[in-house]
Amino acid sequence: MTTKTYRCAVIGVGKPTLTWAKGGGHQIGYAHARMVQAHPRLELVAGADIDAGNLEAFQKTFGVERGYANYREMLENEKPDIVSICTYVGLHEPMAVACAEAGVRGLFLEKPVVHSPAAFDRLSAAIDRSGMKVSVAHIRRYIPALARVRRELAAGTIGRPLLFMAGIDGWDLSEWGSHWLDAFRFFNQDRPVNWVMAQGRVRDLRGYGHAMEDHAVACFTFENGARGLLDGGRAIGPVGEAEGGPEAPTMTIVGSAGVIYLRQWLKVVDIHHVAGRTAFTEPAGGDRGEATETTWTPYCAGLVDWLEGGEAPPTAWEFTRGSAELNLACYLSIVRGDRIDLPFDDEARAIDEWPLEILARR
């Protein structure tokens, strides 16, 4: 059994103070650093950030000796085996390509993955050329309740899947919504999406380095006929119930022979089917479904095992690239005011900016 220690680095260390406010500052770099340091065979050797104060705080918190203002310099000097990219979406693709060109073997890549269809193509080409193993931070694929839903659907417990549905009260289709879009694909065995129709309201809101929508809704169809519906501006179901009252489902999956509700922040799988009703309470995933032991730990171990000849993990690029494509297609549909068919046509592939910037200019 190998005892190799992998040298790791973080690009975009983030702020020392955590906030869940919409717009940024979620300390994702800190989450990656804790994940790396918790693995017995990973060594966090360096961090890079353009903010000197944030970088200094990160180094003190995690005992990292070397910090860089320039990530390319870090890649050249440190030659890390594994890199975490924790910056905003607009910087992901050039940084990931630079990692591939520098010989990085494994990449933990935050979501939303890329800012444009052109960037999607460049990243895909770089991964294919280099053989770099990329694991996208769709860590909720590891939440036990989501894995349970995937198994129940594969077993035909509620018949043929017809509709995957959720609403996000006051957020967007990318930062939070990308988790939900990916979950729908995960439930449906990562089948391809044929087309997307979406609408959105874009005014002056900005965050994460780009224009954001005030409210957007997306509908899409998989190749097996199942549909997805995500409302990024409003929750679906009762909101703000009193303690002990009826609870709104976090997600709803409708099948030809029953319904599955995911409740209590992705902890309870409530199945209504022709034979009656069954409910499973899975291990807690944390307040936001991101507890270390159920998500970050297996996410980290999955990439390490993959580097050592194991199977590609559920978060591997080959499984999650379709989620990045779907996320972009939602916004392109809003911009065009038309249906977007997948894969992208040549006109869509030529777009090389965050699509909502086009609407913001209008």
N, C-alpha and C positions, 0 to 999 in steps of 0.2 A: 504493500500500500504506500502511495506517495506521501511524502511529508513536506513537499515544497511549500514555501511561504511566498505569497504573492504581494508585490509592492503596489500600493494603491494611492490614488490621489483624487482630490475633489476640485472641480472647476466651478466656481460660483459658490463660495462658502456661506453666504447669506448673513443676515443680521443676527446679533446676539440676543435680541428680544423677540419672542414669538408673538404673532398676531394672526387671527383667522379672518381679519378684515379683507373684504374683496378688494383686490388690487395689488397684493403682494405681501412679502414679509412673513412667509410661512415656515422659515427655518428648514427648508428641505435639505440644504447642505449639512445641517446638524443631524438630521435623521439618517442621512447616508453615512456620516462619520461614525455615529453610534452603531449602525449596522455593521460597518467594516470592523470596528474595534471589538465587536462582540464575537466575531468569527475567529477561531483559534489559529487559523493559518493565513490571515490577512493582516498586513501591516500598513497603517496609514502613515505615509512618509512625507506628504506635501499637500499644500492647498494653494489655489490661485484665486485672486479676486482683485478687481480694480479699485475697491474701497479699502484703503490701508487700515482704517479703524476696524472694519469688520474682519479683515484678515488677521489682525493682531488678536482680537478677541477669540477668534476660532482657534488660533494656534495655542493660546493659553488654555482654553477649555479642554482641548484634546491632546495637549502635549506634543504638538507637531512642530518640529524644529525649523523646517524650511517653508517659507511662504513666498509667493511670486505675484507680481502685478500683471505679468504677461504669461498667459497659459502656454503659449508656444515655447517660451523659454523653459518653463517647467517640464514640458514633455521632452525637450531636448536634453536637459540636465539630469532629470530623475529617471527617465526611461521606465515609467510605471508599467506593470503588467495589466492593471485594471484601473479604469478611470470612471468616476461618477460625474456626469454633467448635470448641474443643478441650477443653471441660469434660466432666464426667461426664454420663451420659445423661439424668438427671432435669432438667437445666437446658437441654437442647438446644432443646426446642420453644418456650418463651417467648423465648429469645434469638433464635432464627431468625425468629419472628414479629416481634420488635422490629426486626430487620434489614430485613425486608420493608417494614415501616411507615416505616422511616427512609430508604427509597429505595436501599438496597444493591442493586447490579445482579447480583453473583455471590456465591455462598456455597460455601465448602468446609466440609462438615458431617461431623463424625466419626461413627463407628458405635460401638455400636448407636445407631440414630437417635433413637428416642423411647421414653419410659418407659411409655406406655399407649395403648390404642386411642383414647381421647378426644383425647390429644395428637396422635396420628397424623392424626385428622380435622382438628384445628385447623391443624396444619402444612400439610396438603394444601390447605385452603381459603386460607390465607395465600399460598401459592405461586401458586395459580390467580388470586387477586385482583391480586397485585402483578406477576406476570410475572418475578419474581426467578429467576435460573437457579441451581439447586442441584445441586452435584456431591458425592455421598456418597463418603467415603474408603474405598471398596472397591477399594483400589489394586491388589489382587492380580489383578483383571481384566486388568491390563496385563502380568502375568508371561507371557513367551513360551510356556512349557509349557502354561499354562491356555488361552491363545489357540489353541494347536495342538490341544488336546483338543476345543475347541468346533468347530474346522474339520473335524476327523476325524469327529466325530459328525454334523455337518451333511452330510458327504459319504457317510454310511452305511458307513463303514469296518468297523464292528462290528455292522452291522444296526441294528435299532430299539433305542434305549436302554431298558433295563429297570430298572436299579438304580444309584444313585449312593450310595457308602458310604464312611464315614471314621470314625475314632475319635480323640479328643483325650485324651491321658493326663493326667488330673488338672485339666482346666480346666472351662469352662462353655459354655453354649449362646449366650451373648451377647457377651462381650468377645472371645473367640477364635472361638467357634462361629459368630458372625455372619458371619465371613469364609467359613467352609466352607458354610454355608447359602446364601450369596450365590453361591459358586462353583458349587454344584449347579444353581442357577437359570441362571447364566451358560452353563454347559455345555448346558443344555436350552433355549437360545434365549430365556431369560426368560419361558417360558410360565407361565401362572397355576397356582397350587397349589389343589387342590380341597378337601383336608381334611388335618388334622394330628392324630396321636395321640402323646402324650408322657407320660412318668412321671419323677418326680424325688424326690430326698431333700433336704429343706431342714431345717436345724437352726439353728445359731447363727452360721454363716459370714456375714460382711459384707465388702463391698469396693466401690469405685467409687461410694460414697454410697448403697448399697442392699443388701438381702438377696441372698445368692447361694446357689446349690445346691451341695451336696457332690457330687452325681452326678445327671445327667439324661440321658435317651435320648429321641430324637424320631424318628418315622416319618411320612412324608407322601407324598401322591400328587399328581402333576401331571395336568393335563387330558388329556395324551396317554397316560396310563397308567403312565408311568415313576414309580418310587418313589425316595425319598431316605431314608437311614438315617444318623443322626449320634449317636454315643455320646460324650457330653461328659465321661465319667469314666474311660474305659478306651480305650487304643489297640486297634486291630483288626489282628491279625497278630502275628508275633514281636516281642518288646520286648527291648531291651538286648543285641543280638547282638554277638559279638566282632568285632574288626576283620577285614574281609574275608569275614565270614560272610554268610548270606542276609539281605537287607534287607527290612524291612516296608514295604509301600506306604503312602505318605501318604494316597492316595485310590485307590479302586477303582471303575471304571465297568463294569458288566456289560451287554452287548448281546445281541441275539438271534443274533448270528453272531460273537461274540468278546468279549474283555475288554481294557480299558485299565487299566494300573497307572501311577500317578504316583509316582515314587520320588525319593530324594535331595532332600527338601524342595522338591518342585515343579520339578525340573530335568530329569528323565528321563521321557519318555513311552514306556512299554513296551507295545506293542500286540500282542496275541495274537489272530489272526483265522483264518478258514478257509483263507487262502492261505499261512499260516505265521506268522512273528513278525517284527515291525519295531520298532526302538527309535530314538528321536530324543533327542539331548542338546541342550537349548536353552540359551541364555545364562543364566548363573547369576543367580538373583534375590536373592542375599544369604542370610545364615544363616537368616532367617525369611521369605525371599521378598520382601524389601522394599528391595532395592538402589535407590539414587536413580535411576540411569540407566534402569532397566527399569520403574520404577513411579511414583515421585514426579514425575519430569520429565514424562512424558506425561500424568499426572493433571493437573498444573498447566497444561500447554499446551492440554489439551482444553477446560478452562473458558474460557481466553482466546480460543481460536478460536471457541468457541460464542458468546461475547459479541459477536464481530465478524461474526456471520452464518453461521458454519460449522455443521456438523451437531452434534447433541447427542452428547457423548462416551459411552462405555460405562457410565460411572459416574453419568450424569445421573439425576435423580430419577425421570423417567418409566420408566427401566429398573430402578432399584434400590428403588423404593418397595415392590415386592412382597417384597423380602427383609426389609424392616422389618416388614411385615405378617406374614410367615412367622415371624420371630423372636418376635414377641408371641404369635402363635397357639400356639407350642410351650409357652410358659409358661401361657397360659390353659387349655390342655388339662391341664396338671399340676394347676392350681388346681381345675378343674371335675371332674377325674377322668373325663373324657369326650372324645369326638372334637369337634374344632372345625372347623366348615365355614366356608369362605371364599367371599365376603367376610363380615366379622363380622356377627352378628345385633345387634339393638338392645340386648340385655342386655350383650353384650361391649363395644359401643361406649360404654356408659355408664361403664365402669371407667376411673378417672383416677388410678391409682397403679401403681407397678411391681408386676406380679402376684405375684411371690414374697413381697412384704410381707404379702400375705393369708395365705400358707402359714406365714410366720414367726410370725404372731400365733397361728396354731393350735397 
